[in-house]
Amino acid sequence: MESLRTDLCTLCTDDGISNNAVTWCTECEGFLCTDCEKHHKRSKASKEHSTMSTVNYHTLPKSIRETSNRCKDHDKKYELYCSSHATPCCIQCIADTHQKCQDMKPLADILREVKSSAAIPLLKNDLKDLKESFEEVIKHIGDRIKAMSSQKGKGIEEIRSMRKLLDEHFDKLEREILGDINDKHSKIKSKLAELVKEMENRAKLVGQLEDEFSTMTKYATELQIYVGMQELEKAASKEAKFLEDLESGRKLHDKNIEIKILSEVYSVLQDVYSFGKISIKSTPYMVPGKIGRKDQAQLLVPHVPTVPKTEPIQPSLMKNLEFLKVMNNDPDSIPQIRQMRFFLDKETAHKDVSVLEKGTAFANNAQDVPLKSFNSNRHTRFKGARGTHVFTQPGIYFYEVILDLKIATPLQENNIAFEIGIARKSSIDEKKYIEGQPYSYSIVGAHHPACEAVCVHVVADKKSLLHKTLVKNKVDEECRIVLGFLLNTDIGTWEIYNIEDGENLCIVHNVNCEQPLFPVVSGYNPLQIQIA
């Protein structure tokens, strides 16, 4: 057994000496005996290295222990991260396979706050919720078994009560009806017992995932956590999918044993050909609404909601998957969806745009806002920022943007308020707006004269796909909307949802995803409209 194995000091083994190890160094990726550990702690090169006992090391899942901080192709330490391919790279990787990649970042920057990122508590809560969902379904099935037993007892009592009024003529019929009810009850109970056993096994597996997650967050390196979380999420998604399939099938339908004594039994004994009828009535059962999370930590970077006035919405892929399951016409694509979060890139944002330190909101600081009606120069003061993450092919991505609007002074005719979209890097204007650019797709909020309001518009291939009023163009008028975006790079579609109202606003087809697409958020008219 692995728990009984003896680990030998890596350094001593290299010198031909066999000493038992007591420590594992996560940086050197080697075992250390007591003496070597002392030298290791005193050495300038290694005294800051993170270590753990060999006992704790072996509590990590095998897949986590096998996750190395060195490139498997070149045996060099990972130093950079390629956002386009979502993979860590060593220096040699750049020369071999990432020469054309534009968005390379230091791996240390990506991993610096892994353990403190929002994805950690989200995954922890989702595993907890998933386990609770199994427990609740198991309890429900147990309750149903007890209820059916009670129903069975009442049915038998009714049958036997009727039998007391009858002669030997009913003895045979009684045996048949009792046999029928026992047979149906036995079959249902047997099936439910099998289902309970299967769910208990799955619940136990979820518990093991929960324990592995807890151990991983305590002792694993950031890279190991990064890789491990993806594997745990895949395993959790599989169990969540089992519950979803269970709900959509018929296995959880409540089955009630109903006994109906035929009226003919009371009136004409000699004409009775059956003692009664046994039927099973099924009523749907809804699995507790805590399931549905998947692939949350593809990149541990948050999405780009603007700051809301009320309590911030915490995106839960469990909730969003249930939403998409209802709204989306392609349920087979649900397991493939990655819920993404991204920051606004402060470094590349326009100089007139202020991006919050965490990259979750921006403001256009320009003060000289023109008060003229619509003119060809309206874009000159339209500025924003792009996201730090890109959407690459293949992949299906879901993200949210929370938008709060308040009219400070009425907008002039046709003036733009905001733009939210996706575009190739080459299509993003230096002011960080994308309307009218090639290979760009956006939803624009602007003053609409006919409505005398701020309306959202989506136009593609010179066709209007969406026109929806957000707020009247009057002082102090305000609104709040949570927009959900589903980008399918496999088939080239970009769907836009109103999350809170459960509304599919529009679908943009023929989205060119051959090159990575950046999310873009831009704002205009800072003195006339407040966007949070």
N, C-alpha and C positions, 0 to 999 in steps of 0.2 A: 504493500500500500504506500501511496505517496506520503502520507502523514508519518511513516516510519523511516523515511529515507534520511540519509546523512549527507549534508552538503559539505563539500571540501573547499577550503580557501582557494580562490582563484590564483592569487599571487604565489602562494606556496606551491600549488600544483604546477605552476609554470617553472618553478625551481626544482621540481622533482620531489617535493615534500608533501606529505598528506596530513594536513591539520584540519580539524573540524571547524567549519565556519559558524559564526554567531550573528553576522550582520550581512545585509545586502545593500550595496550602494546603487541607488537609482540612476546616478549620473554615469558612473563607470560601468554599470551593468555587470557587476561581479560580486562574488562572495568574499567576506573578510573574516579571518580568525581574530582572536583577541589581540594578539600582538600587532598584526597588520592594521587592525582598526585604530590602534593608538597612533601609529605612524600616519595613517590616513587622515586622522583628525588634526594632526600637527602640521601636515604639509600645506603650504600656501596654496598649492594648486587644487587641493581637494577638501580643505577644512570647511568650506561652505556647502559641500555636497549633502544632499538629503539621503539619509539611510534609514533602514528599518530592520527589525530582527528577522531572522530566517523563519521564525514561527509565523510572524505576520505576513511575510512574503508569500508563504505557501497557502495563506487563506485567500489570496487573490485568485480570481478565476484564471484558468489556464490560458485563455485567450488574451487576458490582460498581461500576464507574465511574459507572454511571447511577443508583446508589442514592444518594439525597440525604438530607441531614439536615433538609430543609425539606418541609413538607406540600405535596403536589402540588395540593391543592384550595384552600388558602388562602395559599400562599407564605409561611408562617411557620415558624419553627424548631420542630421537635418538642421538647417539654419534658416530656410526661407519657406514661405507658404504661397502657393499659386492659387489665387481666388478663382481664376478661370476654370481650373480643373479640380478645385477643392481638394488639394493634396499637398502634403509637406514635401520639400525638395532639399537635396544637398547641392553643393556648388556644382558638382559634375552633372547633376540632373538638368541644370539650366542649359548647359552646353549641348546636352544630348537631346532633350525632348521639350524644353521650354524656351527656346530661343525667341519665339514670336510672342510669348505671353507678356502682356503689358502690366498686369496688376500683381506684381510680386511684393510681398511684405515680409518683414522679419517674423519668423515663427514665434519668437519670444513675445512679440506684441499680441499675437493671436491667442497665445496660451496663458498670458500673464494673469488674467482674471477668470480662468476657467472654473475654478472651484467656487468662486464667489458670483458667478454669472447667474442670471435668472433661470437658465435652463436646468440648473441643479435642483432647486426646490420644485420646479415644474414637473420634472421627471419623477422626483421623489413622491410628490402628491399624486401623480397619475398612477404610479405603481400601487400606492396605497388605495386610491379609488378603485382601481381595477380589482384588487384583492377583495375590497368591500363589496363590489358588484357580484363577484362569485359567491361570497358568503350570503348575500341577500337572496340570490336566486336559489341557493341550496336550502335556505330557511323556508322560502316560499314553497318549494317542492315538498319539504317535510310537512308544512301546514296543510298542503293539498292532500297528501297521503292520509293525514289524520281526518280531514274533512270527508274524504271519500269513505274512510272506514266508518265514520258516523253515518254517512248516507247509506252505506251498505247495511248497517245495523237497523236503521229505520225502515229500509225497504224490506228486510227479512221480517221485521216485527209486523209490518202491514200485511205481508204475504201470509204469515202464520195466523194472524188475527182473522183473516178471511177464511183460512182453512178450517178453523173451529166451527164455522157455520155449515160446513159441507161434509159430505159423506165420503166413503171410500173412492167414490168417483173422481175425487180431486187428488188422491194420493200420488198418482203418477204425474199429474200436471204440476203438483208441488215440487216433486223431485226435479222435473225438467227446468222449472223456473229458478229453483235454487242453484241448480247446476249452471244455468246460464249466467246468473249474476256473479257466481263465484268465478266462473271462467273469465268473464270480462274484467272483473276486478283484479284477478290474478295477473292477467296479461298486462293491464295498465300498470299495476304496482311493480311488476317485474321490469317493465321498460323504464319506469321512473327510477327504480333502484339502480339500474344500469347507468342511467343519466347522472344520478347523484354521485355514483362512484367515479365516473369520468370527470365530473366537475370538481370533485374533491382532489383528484390527482392534478388537475389543472390549477386549482387554487393553491395546492402545495408547491407547484412549479413557480407560480407567481410569487409565493412567499420566498422561495429560494432566490428568485431574481431580485427581490427586495433586499435580502441579506447580502447578495453579491454587490448590489449597488452601494449599500452602506459601507461594506468593507472597501470597495474600490475608492469611494470618496475620501476615506480615511488614509489609505496607504498608497494608492497608485499615483504615478506621475501625471502631470497635466495631459501629456500626449496619450498615456494609457487610458486616462478618464475619457478623453475625446473619442478614442476608438471604442472603448468599452460601452460608452453611452449609446453609440450607434447600434451595437449588437444587442444591448438590453432593450433598446426601443423597438428593434425588429422583433425580438421575442415577445415583448409586451403587445405589440401590434397584432401579432399572430393570435394571442389569447383574446384580445379585444375583438378581432374578426370572428373568432369562434362564438363569442357571445352575440355578436350582430347576426351571424347566420342562424344561431339558435332562436333568436327572436323572430327573424323573418320566416323561419320554417314553422312547423306545426308542433314541434316537440314540447314547447312550453304552454301550449293552449291548455287552459284549465279543463279538466274532464270530470264531469259530475255524473254520478250514477243516479238515474231517475227511474222510479218504479211507477207504472201506471196500470192500475187494475181495470180490466175491461168491464164496461157497464153490463155486458151480457152475463157476467158471472152472477150478478145480483138478481137478474130477472128470469133467465131461462137456463137452469142448470144443465138440462139435457143437451142444449145446443152449444155449450162451451167447448171450444176446440183448443184453447190455449189459456194458461193461467194469467198471463200478462205479457208485458213487453219490456225488455231491458234496453235502454239506449244510453249512449254517452254523449253528453252535450259539451261542446268545446267553446270556451271563451278566450279571446286573446289575452296574453300576459305581456306587459311591457317591461323589458329589462331596465333596471335603474339607470337613469341618465348620467352615468359617470364614465362611460366608456368612449373610446374613439381616438386616442392620441397616437401619433406616429411620427417618426423621423423629425422630431422637433429640433434636434441639435446637429443638423447637417453642418452648419457653421455656427458657432456660439456667438452670433452677433444679432442684436435685436432688430425688430421691424421699426418702421418709421412713423409711429403715430405722432400727430402733433399733440401738444399738451392740452388735455381736456379740462373744463372748469369743474366738473364733478369728479367723483372718485374715478381714477383711471381704470379703464377696462383691461383686465389681464387676459390676453389671448390664450384660450385653451384649445388645443387641437382636438381634444375630446368633443368640446362643444361645437367647434367649427366643422368637424367631420360629420356630426349629426346634422348640422345645417346643410352642408354640401350634399349629404346623402339624400336629403329631401329635394334640394334645388337642382342638383346636377342630373342630367339625363344619361350619364354614363357611370353607373355604380361600379363597374369593373375597374375604373380608374382611381377610385377612392383610396385603396391601399397604397397607391404609388405617390400620393400627394405629399410633398414636403411643405410643412408650414415654416415660412422663412421670417426672420426678423433682420432688419438692417438699420445701420446708423446713417445719418446724413454725413457726408464727408466734409468736415470743417476745413481741411487743408485746400480742397479744390473748389469750395463754394465761392461765389462772386464776392468781391470785396465789400459791396454794399449790403450783403446779407449777413446777419448775425445767426450763427448756429450755436445752440446750447452746447455746453461742455460734453454732455453725454450723447450729443448728436441726435436728439429725439425731436427737435423743433427748430424753426427758423423764423426770422423776421426781416422784411425788406426795410432798410433804414433810410432809403432815399427820401429827402424832404421836399424837393421841388416837383411835386406831382402836377402835371398839366391838367387844367380844368376844361380843356377844349372837348368838343365832341369827338367821335371816332375819327382817327386819322391814321395814315400809314406808319406813323412813328410810335404807335402805341407800344410796340415791343421794346423800345429803347430803354424803358424803365422796368421791364419785366425780368426779374432776376431770381435765382434760386440756387439749389444745390442738388448734386446727385448722390445716390447711395453708395455706401462702401462695398456692397456685395453686388455680384452680377448673376444673372440667370443664364445658364448654359444649357446646351442641348446634348443629350436628352434629359428630360426632367419635367415634372409637373409641380408648380410652386403656388402656394397660397400665402397672401400677406394682407394686413389690414392697415388702413390709414384713418385716424380719428380726426375729424375736422370740426372746429368751432368757428362760426362766423358771427360778427356783429357789425352793423352798419354804423360808422361814425358820422359820415356825411354822405348824402346820396351820390351814387356812382354816376358819372357822365355816360352819355349814350355809347353803348357797345364796349365800354372799357372792361378790361379783364380783371378778375379778382384773384384767381389762382389757377394752377395747372398741376395735375398729377399724371405721370405717365411713365413709359419705358422707351428706351432708345439705344441705338448703338453709340459707342463712345464718339465715333466720328460724326455723329448726327447731332450731338449736343452742342448748342451754340455756346460761345465763350461766356455769355451771360447766364448760362444754364437754363435756357428755356428751349423747348423742342417743337412747339406748334409750327406746322408747315414744313418741318424738316423731313428728309427722306429717312426711311427705316425708323420712324418714331410713331408712337401711338399714345394718345393722351385723352384725358377727360378735363375739360376746361370749364371753370365757373366764370361767367361774365354777365354784365348788364344786358338785358334783353328788352328793347323798347316796347315790343308788343305786349309783353307781360308786365312791364314796369317792375321788374324784379331781377334778382340775381338767379340765373338758371345755369344748370350744368348741361354741357353739350358733348357729344362724341360724334366725330365725323370720320369716316373711312371711305376711301375710294370715291370721294366727292358725294357720298351719301350720308344723310343724317341718321345715326343709329339711336341717338338719345337726346331728348330735350325734356328736362324736368325742372320745375321751379323749386328753388331752395328757400328763398326769403325775399319778402317785399323790399323794394329799394327805398326804405324809409329809415330815418334816424332811430337808432336803438333797436331796430328789428334784428333778431338773432335766430340762429338755428344750430343744430348739432347733428352730424350724420357720421355713421361708422361705415366706411366703404371697404368691401372685401374684394380682392383681386385674385383671380385664378388664371395663371399663365401656363398653358400646355405647349411646351416647345416641341413636343413630338408631332402634333397636328397643326400647330400654328394658330392657336386661338387665345384670346385674352378676354375673360369674362369679368364683368363688374357687378357686384351685389350690394344692395342696401342691407347690411347685416341685421340691424335692429328690427326692420320691418319685414325681413324674410323675403326680399324682392330681388329678382334677377333683372338688373337694369338693362344690360345689353351684352352682346357678344361681338367682338371684333374678330373677323376671320382673316386668313391669309397674312398672319403676322410672320414676318421673315425672321427666323431664329437661327440662321446659319452662323451668325456671329453673336457673342455675348451681348445681352441687353442690360443696361443700367436703369434702376428706378430713378426718376427725377421728380422733385417737388419744387415749384416756383411760386412766387407771390408778387402782387402788383398793388398800386394804390394804397400805400401804407397809411396815408392820412384819411382815407375815405372808408376803409374797411379793415377791421381787426380780424386777423386769422391766427388762431391758436392751435 
